[in-house]
Amino acid sequence: MRLFFLSLTFSLPIAAKDIYVADAAVFAEAAKSVAAGDTIILQDGTWADARLKIHAEGTAEKPVKIKAQTPGRVVFTGDSRLSVGGAHVVVDGLWFQNPTGEQVIELRLDSKQLASDCRITNCAVTNDTQLTSEESSQFVSIYGARNRVDHCYIAGKTTQGTTLVVWLSNEAKDQGKHQIDHNHFGPRQKLGKNGGETIRLGDSKTSMQTAACIVEHNLFEKCDGEAECISNKSCGNLYRFNTFKGVSGTLTLRHGNACRVENNVFFGNQAKGSGGVRIIGEDHVVTGNLFDSLTGDDERSAMCFMLGIPNSVPNGYFQVKRAKVTNNTFVNCAHNILIGMQGEKKATLPPLETEISGNHIQTNLGEAFEIKSAADGVTMKDNEASRELAVDFKLPAAEPVGPSWRK
């Protein structure tokens, strides 16, 4: 009988706990013993200069949760930072306001303790001050594998450095495959130099790595930091069902190969320098997108094919090869499809084995094609160009973006 009760006792599941914390010191203690299924609940109020670090091991069925007592009422200020390592950790409902540190949300503790299968949801990182710094900083840094950032509001960065970055390694075997979806990326003012992107996936040193990230159903609004609103610097990424409104910049396939840009909408909204997609590299597909009332020219044309540099270094311009630009719609754009834009004097290689087909192009403001280089490597077929284009483009269904507590 005694053995029976001992066996029964050890077989009972350990109940998940709600752990209430009021400051960073208490959070640090709670983080030491948190287990799968536990929830750390942060008390409403202002958390100034709070550095929160946690390495936890949840499961898909029982994640470790870090959540606000009331979403949107746990406000981090000053040099606050949240660093998350481990697996299956969910962060929900936090607001980082006017951050001053070099990192705000970081999905790793250090170079050896990365995050995998973790999620940042229903959070915000915002700035409404005119903070300036020569040091590069990020609002969100994503490391590891299969992490998700969704339904967040991220806006107002004024300092050097990309707003949200996916970091890759040339040595890691399990990385990338992140999902960035249903976020609202709000206004970012012009930085005046490189380093003002809103999203960057990878960098030039790791650009031949396959990231296989999905960026979908996001709203980009007045993200004017620099010419590249999104800077793709890795391979195999998918950009779909995103909306760009009044963005003075482009979705730029800057480095890396085999990315897909589909069913996005680009609305110029009379913004100066508003652009569409810029293509560099190999095996990219751009299909089913709407480009509407874009004012940009040259690199910021609605569609721009760059010239490649012979034997290009990793941070140069690789030749466009085997690109497919199909079934897109161009309406009221000042410059529609440009072939052969020269980013550097050494860039002389025109696109090869490239197809431009089935596109619908309104030419009441600009010509359908501007060809600045040899184009014998480009096949153009079944494109409709007309001043009075009958547009039959179905916008993707509108979905909620940003945190629910901001509505």
C-alpha positions in Angstrom: 0.0 0.0 0.0 2.8 2.4 0.9 4.5 1.7 -2.5 1.2 2.4 -4.2 0.8 5.9 -2.7 4.5 6.7 -3.4 4.0 5.7 -7.0 0.8 7.8 -7.3 2.5 10.8 -5.7 5.4 10.8 -8.2 3.1 10.3 -11.2 1.0 13.5 -10.4 1.8 16.4 -12.8 3.4 19.5 -11.2 0.9 22.3 -11.4 2.0 25.4 -13.5 2.5 28.5 -11.4 1.6 32.2 -11.8 4.6 34.2 -10.4 3.9 37.9 -9.7 6.9 40.2 -9.8 7.2 43.9 -9.1 10.7 44.8 -10.1 13.8 43.5 -11.9 15.4 42.0 -8.8 12.3 39.9 -8.1 12.2 38.9 -11.8 15.8 37.7 -11.6 14.9 35.4 -8.7 11.8 34.1 -10.4 13.8 33.4 -13.6 16.1 31.0 -11.8 13.3 28.5 -11.0 10.7 29.0 -13.7 9.5 25.8 -15.3 7.5 24.8 -18.4 3.9 26.1 -18.1 4.8 28.8 -15.5 3.8 32.4 -16.1 5.7 35.4 -14.8 3.3 38.3 -14.4 4.8 41.8 -14.4 3.1 44.3 -12.2 1.5 47.4 -13.9 3.6 50.5 -13.6 6.8 52.1 -14.9 9.9 50.0 -14.9 12.9 52.4 -15.2 16.3 51.1 -16.4 15.1 47.5 -15.9 17.4 44.8 -17.3 15.5 41.5 -17.5 17.2 38.3 -18.4 15.8 34.8 -18.6 16.9 31.5 -20.0 13.9 29.1 -19.8 12.9 25.8 -21.3 9.2 25.5 -22.1 7.5 23.2 -24.5 5.1 23.8 -27.4 2.2 22.6 -25.2 3.5 24.4 -22.0 5.5 27.5 -22.9 7.0 29.7 -20.2 5.1 33.0 -20.3 6.2 36.5 -19.4 3.2 38.8 -19.5 2.0 42.2 -18.4 -0.5 42.3 -15.5 -2.5 44.5 -17.9 -1.3 44.6 -21.5 0.1 48.0 -22.4 0.4 49.2 -18.7 3.8 47.7 -18.0 6.0 50.4 -19.3 9.8 50.1 -19.6 11.7 53.3 -19.8 15.3 54.5 -20.1 18.0 51.9 -20.5 15.7 48.9 -20.1 16.3 45.6 -21.9 14.7 42.2 -22.2 17.0 39.3 -23.1 15.4 35.9 -23.7 17.2 32.6 -24.3 16.1 29.0 -24.3 13.0 27.5 -26.0 9.2 28.1 -26.1 9.1 31.4 -24.1 6.3 33.8 -24.9 6.5 37.5 -24.1 3.1 39.3 -24.1 1.8 42.8 -23.6 5.0 44.9 -22.7 5.6 48.4 -23.8 9.2 49.8 -24.1 8.9 53.6 -24.3 11.7 56.0 -25.4 14.5 53.4 -25.0 18.0 54.7 -24.7 20.1 51.5 -24.7 21.8 49.7 -27.6 19.3 46.8 -27.5 15.7 46.7 -26.4 14.3 43.2 -27.0 16.9 40.6 -27.7 16.2 36.9 -28.4 19.4 35.6 -26.8 21.3 36.0 -23.5 24.7 35.8 -25.1 26.4 34.3 -28.2 25.9 30.8 -26.8 22.4 31.1 -25.3 20.1 31.8 -28.2 16.3 31.6 -28.4 14.4 29.1 -30.4 10.7 28.7 -30.9 10.1 31.8 -28.8 7.5 34.5 -29.4 7.2 38.3 -28.9 3.5 39.2 -29.2 1.2 42.1 -28.4 4.1 44.3 -27.4 5.3 47.8 -28.4 8.6 49.6 -28.8 8.1 53.3 -29.4 10.1 56.6 -29.3 8.7 60.1 -29.5 11.9 61.9 -28.5 14.7 63.3 -30.7 17.4 61.0 -29.4 20.6 60.9 -31.4 23.6 58.7 -31.2 26.5 57.6 -33.3 26.4 54.2 -31.8 24.3 51.6 -33.7 21.3 50.2 -31.8 18.3 48.0 -32.5 14.8 47.9 -31.1 14.4 44.1 -31.8 17.2 41.6 -32.5 16.3 38.1 -33.5 18.7 35.2 -33.1 18.4 31.4 -33.1 15.6 29.6 -34.9 11.8 29.6 -35.5 11.0 32.6 -33.4 8.0 34.8 -34.0 7.4 38.5 -33.6 3.7 39.3 -34.1 1.0 41.9 -33.4 3.5 44.4 -32.2 3.8 48.2 -32.7 7.3 49.4 -33.4 7.9 53.0 -34.3 9.9 56.2 -33.9 13.5 55.1 -34.0 15.8 58.2 -34.6 19.2 56.7 -34.0 21.7 54.8 -36.2 20.8 51.1 -36.7 18.1 48.9 -38.1 14.8 48.8 -36.2 14.4 45.0 -36.4 17.2 42.7 -37.4 17.5 38.9 -38.0 21.0 37.9 -37.2 22.6 34.9 -38.8 25.8 32.9 -38.5 28.0 31.2 -41.0 28.6 28.3 -38.5 25.1 27.7 -37.1 23.2 24.6 -38.3 19.8 25.5 -36.9 18.9 29.1 -37.5 16.4 31.4 -39.3 12.9 30.2 -40.2 11.5 33.1 -38.2 8.1 34.6 -38.7 7.4 38.4 -38.6 3.7 39.0 -39.0 0.8 41.2 -38.3 3.0 44.0 -36.9 2.5 47.8 -37.4 5.9 49.4 -38.2 5.1 53.1 -37.7 6.9 56.2 -38.8 10.7 56.5 -38.8 12.2 59.8 -39.9 15.0 60.1 -42.4 18.4 59.2 -40.9 20.5 60.7 -43.7 22.9 57.8 -44.0 22.9 54.0 -44.2 21.6 52.1 -41.2 18.1 53.4 -41.2 16.3 50.3 -42.4 13.1 49.2 -40.7 13.8 45.4 -41.2 17.0 43.7 -42.2 17.3 39.9 -42.6 21.0 39.0 -42.3 24.0 41.1 -43.4 26.5 41.0 -46.2 28.8 38.6 -44.3 26.1 36.0 -43.9 24.1 36.8 -47.0 24.6 33.4 -48.7 23.0 31.6 -45.7 19.4 30.4 -46.1 17.3 32.3 -43.6 13.9 31.0 -44.9 12.0 33.7 -42.9 8.4 34.7 -43.6 7.5 38.4 -43.4 3.7 38.7 -43.9 0.6 40.7 -43.1 2.6 43.7 -41.7 1.8 47.4 -42.2 4.7 49.7 -42.9 3.7 53.4 -42.6 6.1 56.3 -43.3 9.1 54.2 -42.6 11.5 56.8 -44.2 14.8 56.0 -42.4 16.7 55.3 -45.7 16.2 54.0 -49.3 15.8 50.4 -48.0 12.7 50.1 -45.9 13.3 46.3 -45.9 16.9 45.1 -46.7 17.0 41.5 -47.6 20.5 40.1 -47.0 20.0 36.3 -46.9 18.5 33.6 -49.0 15.1 31.9 -49.3 12.9 34.6 -47.6 9.2 35.2 -48.3 7.6 38.6 -48.2 3.8 38.4 -48.7 0.6 40.3 -48.0 2.4 43.3 -46.5 1.1 46.9 -47.0 3.5 49.9 -47.5 1.8 53.3 -47.1 3.7 56.5 -47.8 7.1 54.8 -47.4 10.0 56.8 -48.9 12.0 53.7 -49.8 11.8 50.2 -51.2 11.7 46.5 -50.4 15.3 45.9 -51.5 16.6 42.4 -52.3 20.1 43.7 -51.5 22.1 40.5 -50.9 21.2 36.8 -51.1 19.2 34.7 -53.6 15.9 32.9 -54.2 13.6 35.2 -52.3 9.9 35.6 -53.2 7.9 38.9 -53.0 4.2 38.3 -53.6 0.8 39.8 -53.1 2.1 43.0 -51.4 0.7 46.4 -51.9 2.7 49.6 -52.2 0.8 52.9 -51.8 2.7 56.0 -52.5 0.2 58.3 -50.8 2.0 61.3 -52.3 5.2 60.6 -50.3 8.4 61.9 -51.9 10.7 59.0 -53.0 8.1 56.3 -52.5 9.2 53.1 -54.2 8.5 49.4 -54.8 11.0 46.5 -55.2 14.7 46.7 -56.0 16.3 43.5 -57.4 19.9 42.3 -57.0 21.1 38.7 -57.1 19.8 35.4 -58.4 16.5 33.4 -58.7 14.2 36.0 -57.1 10.4 36.0 -57.9 8.2 39.1 -57.7 4.6 38.3 -58.4 1.1 39.5 -57.8 2.0 42.8 -56.2 0.2 46.2 -56.6 2.3 49.4 -57.1 0.1 52.4 -56.8 1.0 56.1 -57.1 4.7 55.7 -56.3 6.8 58.9 -56.9 10.3 57.5 -56.7 12.8 57.3 -59.6 16.1 55.4 -60.2 16.6 53.0 -57.3 13.2 54.0 -56.0 11.3 53.2 -59.1 8.3 50.9 -58.7 10.5 48.0 -60.0 14.3 48.4 -60.4 16.8 45.9 -61.7 20.4 46.9 -60.7 23.5 46.2 -62.7 26.0 43.8 -61.2 29.7 44.1 -60.5 32.1 41.6 -62.1 33.5 39.3 -59.3 31.6 41.3 -56.8 32.7 41.3 -53.1 30.0 40.3 -50.6 28.9 43.8 -49.9 28.8 44.8 -53.6 26.2 44.2 -56.3 25.7 40.7 -57.6 24.4 40.3 -61.2 20.6 39.7 -61.5 20.1 36.2 -62.9 16.9 34.2 -63.5 14.6 36.7 -61.9 10.9 36.4 -62.7 8.7 39.5 -62.5 5.2 38.4 -63.3 1.5 39.4 -62.9 2.1 42.6 -61.1 0.0 45.8 -61.5 1.4 49.3 -61.8 -1.0 52.2 -61.4 -0.1 56.0 -61.5 3.6 55.4 -60.9 6.1 58.1 -62.0 8.6 55.3 -63.0 7.4 51.8 -63.5 10.0 49.2 -64.5 13.7 50.3 -64.8 16.3 47.9 -66.2 20.0 48.5 -65.6 20.4 51.0 -62.8 24.0 51.5 -61.9 24.6 51.7 -58.2 28.4 51.9 -58.6 30.7 52.8 -61.5 32.1 49.3 -61.5 28.6 47.8 -62.0 28.3 46.9 -65.7 26.6 43.4 -65.8 23.0 43.5 -67.0 20.3 41.0 -66.0 20.5 37.5 -67.5 17.9 34.8 -68.1 15.3 37.1 -66.6 11.6 37.1 -67.4 9.1 40.1 -67.2 5.7 38.8 -68.1 2.0 39.2 -67.6 2.3 42.6 -65.9 -0.3 45.4 -66.2 1.2 48.8 -66.5 -0.5 52.1 -66.6 1.6 54.7 -68.5 -0.3 57.9 -67.9 2.6 59.3 -65.8 5.7 57.3 -66.9 6.7 54.8 -69.6 6.2 51.2 -69.0 10.0 50.4 -69.3 13.1 52.5 -68.8 16.1 50.6 -70.2 19.5 51.9 -69.3 21.6 48.8 -70.2 21.7 45.9 -72.6 18.5 44.0 -72.2 19.0 41.0 -74.4 19.1 38.8 -71.3 15.6 39.8 -70.5 12.5 38.2 -72.0 9.5 40.5 -72.0 6.2 39.0 -73.0 2.4 39.3 -72.4 2.7 42.6 -70.6 -0.2 45.1 -71.0 0.8 48.8 -71.1 -1.9 51.4 -71.5 -2.6 55.0 -70.4 -6.1 53.9 -69.6 -5.4 50.7 -67.8 -8.5 48.9 -66.5 -7.2 47.7 -63.1 -8.7 44.5 -61.7 -6.5 44.0 -58.6 -8.0 42.4 -55.5 -6.5 43.7 -52.3 -5.7 41.1 -49.7 -8.2 41.0 -46.9 -7.4 43.5 -44.1 -6.3 41.8 -40.9 -5.6 43.3 -37.5 -2.0 44.5 -37.0 -0.3 45.8 -33.9 -1.1 45.1 -30.3 -4.8 44.7 -29.4 -4.4 47.0 -26.4 -3.7 50.0 -28.8 -7.0 49.7 -30.5 
